[in-house]
Amino acid sequence: MSYKLRNATPGDMISVLDLIHELAEFENQPNAVEITVNDLIKDGYEEGTSFRVIVAEKNNDLVGMALFYPRYSTWKGRSLHLEDLIVKKEFRGKGIGNALYTSVLKYADQNGYKRVAWEVLDWNKVAIDFYISTGARVFDDWRVAHIDEKAIKNYLKKTNS
């Protein structure tokens, strides 16, 4: 299978959003995506580099992507967060996900990042097994915590902050 990896451009954000929606479906949260193509362009390109996207392209069609951004670890220093890595269903199992993952790790290594972190659903055994096979540690004792915009506002209202 012939595909190429490249850095995404603002013109790719329509396809990137389609991939994000496909990931939401895969994760059984089809209505969770709130961002728009304009948000992706604004946040990723117009207001600086909030994130980077590497895409996998086959015959001028985006078939996968990895979206990641810098973060800071108080224990390790400069780190990257791999927010999403998705390959279209019909292209899975062909090495594209591995190539995208490797590309993110190369970027981290070449740019002096000490760690790459991400979240993986506990039922996604294929992904967990793959990550472990690469030397990643998947923690069972850490819980992911999120607070959404509505909850933030409600909390601040209650605390008068």
Backbone torsions as a table, in degrees:
resi	resn	phi	psi	omega
1	MET	NA	129.5	-178.2
2	SER	-103.7	121.4	176.5
3	TYR	-146.1	163.9	176.8
4	LYS	-130.3	149.1	174.0
5	LEU	-101.5	142.8	177.2
6	ARG	-157.8	164.3	173.4
7	ASN	-71.2	138.3	178.8
8	ALA	-70.9	156.7	175.3
9	THR	-119.4	166.7	177.1
10	PRO	-55.6	-33.2	179.4
11	GLY	-67.1	-15.5	178.3
12	ASP	-84.7	-9.1	-169.6
13	MET	-66.5	-24.2	174.3
14	ILE	-63.0	-48.1	179.3
15	SER	-68.5	-36.5	177.1
16	VAL	-61.5	-43.8	178.5
17	LEU	-63.5	-38.0	175.4
18	ASP	-59.3	-42.7	178.1
19	LEU	-65.1	-38.6	177.6
20	ILE	-62.0	-42.3	177.0
21	HIS	-63.8	-39.1	177.7
22	GLU	-63.6	-39.3	177.0
23	LEU	-64.3	-41.6	178.5
24	ALA	-60.5	-40.8	175.3
25	GLU	-60.7	-47.5	-179.9
26	PHE	-58.3	-37.0	-178.2
27	GLU	-89.0	12.1	177.0
28	ASN	61.8	34.3	176.9
29	GLN	-134.8	58.3	-172.3
30	PRO	-62.4	-21.6	-178.1
31	ASN	-103.1	10.7	-174.7
32	ALA	-82.8	-20.5	-175.2
33	VAL	-76.4	122.2	-180.0
34	GLU	-109.9	-21.4	-175.1
35	ILE	-71.6	162.7	178.5
36	THR	-121.3	171.4	174.4
37	VAL	-58.3	-42.6	179.1
38	ASN	-61.5	-37.8	176.6
39	ASP	-61.7	-45.6	-179.7
40	LEU	-61.2	-43.2	179.9
41	ILE	-66.5	-47.0	-179.0
42	LYS	-62.3	-49.2	-174.9
43	ASP	-74.2	-29.9	-175.9
44	GLY	-96.8	-19.0	-173.0
45	TYR	-133.3	-39.3	-174.0
46	GLU	-85.0	-31.8	-177.3
47	GLU	-107.2	33.1	-177.7
48	GLY	100.5	-164.5	-176.7
49	THR	-111.3	75.7	178.0
50	SER	-63.5	-31.0	-179.7
51	PHE	-153.2	166.1	173.9
52	ARG	-121.6	151.3	176.2
53	VAL	-132.5	130.1	170.4
54	ILE	-108.3	132.1	-178.5
55	VAL	-115.8	153.3	171.8
56	ALA	-107.1	129.2	-174.3
57	GLU	-124.5	134.3	174.6
58	LYS	-132.2	123.8	-179.9
59	ASN	50.3	46.3	179.2
60	ASN	63.9	17.9	177.4
61	ASP	-117.6	130.2	176.8
62	LEU	-75.9	123.9	-177.3
63	VAL	-113.3	-5.3	178.6
64	GLY	-170.3	164.2	178.4
65	MET	-160.5	155.7	171.4
66	ALA	-128.8	124.5	178.7
67	LEU	-112.8	127.7	-176.4
68	PHE	-147.3	163.0	-177.9
69	TYR	-155.5	161.1	-179.6
70	PRO	-72.5	148.6	170.6
71	ARG	-146.3	176.4	-177.9
72	TYR	-129.7	130.3	176.8
73	SER	-101.1	126.4	177.7
74	THR	-69.1	-12.7	177.2
75	TRP	-98.7	-33.9	-172.6
76	LYS	-113.9	-22.2	-176.5
77	GLY	98.4	-144.8	-176.4
78	ARG	-58.9	128.4	-178.7
79	SER	-137.8	166.2	173.2
80	LEU	-117.5	148.3	171.6
81	HIS	-112.7	121.2	174.8
82	LEU	-88.2	101.9	-175.1
83	GLU	-72.9	-50.6	-178.9
84	ASP	-145.2	140.5	169.7
85	LEU	-133.0	117.1	-175.7
86	ILE	-139.0	140.0	173.1
87	VAL	-124.8	136.1	177.7
88	LYS	-53.4	142.5	-173.8
89	LYS	-49.4	-46.4	-174.9
90	GLU	-72.0	-8.3	179.7
91	PHE	-110.3	3.4	179.5
92	ARG	-70.7	153.3	178.5
93	GLY	79.5	12.6	-177.7
94	LYS	-114.3	10.6	177.3
95	GLY	91.3	-1.4	-177.3
96	ILE	-70.4	-44.4	177.9
97	GLY	-60.2	-43.1	177.6
98	ASN	-60.2	-43.4	-179.6
99	ALA	-64.6	-41.1	178.2
100	LEU	-64.6	-46.0	178.6
101	TYR	-58.5	-47.3	179.2
102	THR	-61.5	-38.6	179.6
103	SER	-63.0	-41.4	177.3
104	VAL	-64.5	-43.3	179.8
105	LEU	-64.9	-38.2	175.7
106	LYS	-62.5	-43.9	177.9
107	TYR	-58.4	-45.2	179.7
108	ALA	-60.8	-46.9	-178.5
109	ASP	-63.6	-45.8	-176.9
110	GLN	-69.6	-20.6	-177.1
111	ASN	-110.5	14.3	171.2
112	GLY	76.0	23.2	176.4
113	TYR	-80.9	139.9	-174.8
114	LYS	-87.7	-19.2	-176.1
115	ARG	-158.5	150.6	169.2
116	VAL	-120.3	130.3	-179.1
117	ALA	-125.4	152.9	177.7
118	TRP	-160.9	173.5	177.7
119	GLU	-113.9	146.1	176.2
120	VAL	-139.2	135.1	-179.7
121	LEU	-66.2	140.8	-175.2
122	ASP	-64.1	-20.4	179.1
123	TRP	-89.9	-5.1	-178.6
124	ASN	-88.6	70.6	-173.9
125	LYS	-61.3	-37.7	179.0
126	VAL	-59.0	-47.3	179.6
127	ALA	-66.2	-44.3	179.9
128	ILE	-58.9	-47.3	179.7
129	ASP	-61.6	-40.2	177.9
130	PHE	-62.5	-50.1	-178.1
131	TYR	-59.0	-44.0	179.0
132	ILE	-61.4	-38.8	-179.6
133	SER	-63.9	-20.0	-179.8
134	THR	-91.8	-3.0	-178.7
135	GLY	102.3	-0.4	178.1
136	ALA	-72.9	150.9	173.4
137	ARG	-103.0	129.9	176.2
138	VAL	-108.5	116.2	-173.5
139	PHE	-86.5	131.8	175.1
140	ASP	-92.2	-19.5	-173.0
141	ASP	-97.8	1.9	176.7
142	TRP	-103.8	141.6	176.5
143	ARG	-113.7	139.1	176.5
144	VAL	-81.9	135.4	177.3
145	ALA	-121.9	134.1	176.1
146	HIS	-132.2	145.5	169.3
147	ILE	-129.8	123.8	-175.7
148	ASP	-86.6	173.8	-174.6
149	GLU	-57.1	-44.3	-179.5
150	LYS	-63.0	-44.3	179.9
151	ALA	-66.8	-36.0	176.1
152	ILE	-59.6	-49.7	-179.2
153	LYS	-61.6	-43.4	179.1
154	ASN	-62.5	-42.9	179.4
155	TYR	-62.9	-48.1	-178.8
156	LEU	-63.6	-35.5	177.2
157	LYS	-63.8	-42.9	179.6
158	LYS	-65.7	-33.5	-177.5
159	THR	-94.8	1.0	-178.8
160	ASN	56.0	37.6	-179.2
161	SER	-97.6	NA	NA
